[in-house]
């Protein structure tokens, strides 16, 4: 596939769709109950990517184990600087970076991809233990990097993506020029005293009360034709966050179609988590294993439900390393969408410090 300019003609013409094949009577019945498919996800994502002004390339990257990672590369011609690689959070995908991709690719190449098990990437069966599930994610990121031919990168991860980017940096420090963690999930140990926990948002408590022990987003799938409406009901804030680009339900539709498919990555996340807000293998117990010369910047929303004291704890664990933590006013957990201009400026400054 050739480089694509802002005309975006034939953006997806050479990308194979990873449609899930029905297996058994229940699976063949569910698609008629759930108004979703990989083709619908592809179409709504195309509407989002049409907003890009810089050149970009969208395609599947094949891994040695036959899995495929859906990848969007912006400004591929800017090869002189270390590329920025952005890893989305739980339930997300490449489309949620639309407020950031043009700005962060003005002077360097930017790569973003759908994590294995999420978005348009392959949705394999993950190991059921927390260490195995985490390692599967990390291995897929490394084999993706090898397939892409990226020698080293500035690695940015949001929420679950921050957790996985940290795990990756422990294992492959030579590949990381700077680690940027944006409201990272899974760092602190679960406190024995519940009063020490920040109150989660209302939508979080509502979904948690409905689901119990189910997969985190199972409600979207069992709700069938009412699933898209649930996204709009529980997360009306997403429509507001992206209002400068879309005045309709494009983003809500994107989130729905990302998460109404086979819950592969979601099941892996469930194996790694404890009561949704906590990791079974907290990263604060391991972040000291990242090589000392890997610089880390932690960016939080001032109004997030994530524990922002984690940044100071990381500093204490890495006294001989560069660790910076900062909060962005007027932002909650989705910092990159709540205050995109400030977020982009901060990330661009970090990238410029690398080269």
Secondary structure, DSSP 8 states (H G I E B T S, - for coil): ---B-TT-TTTTTT---------HHHHHHHHHHS---HHHHHHHHHHHHTT--S-EEEEEEE-TTS-EEEEEEESTT--SS-EEEEE--TT--GGGGTTTTTGGGSSS-EEEE--TTSTTS------SSHHHHHHHHHHHHHHHHHHHT-S-EEEEEETHHHHHHHHHHHH-GGGEEEEEEES-SS-S---SSGGGS----HHHHHHHHHHTTS-TTHHHHHTGGGHHHHHHHHTTHHHHHTTTT-SSSHHHHHHHHHHSS--HHHHHHHHHEETTTEETT-GGGTGGGS-TTSEEEEEEETT-SS-TTHHHHHHHHTTTS-EEEEEETT--S-HHHHSHHHHHHHHHHHHHHH-
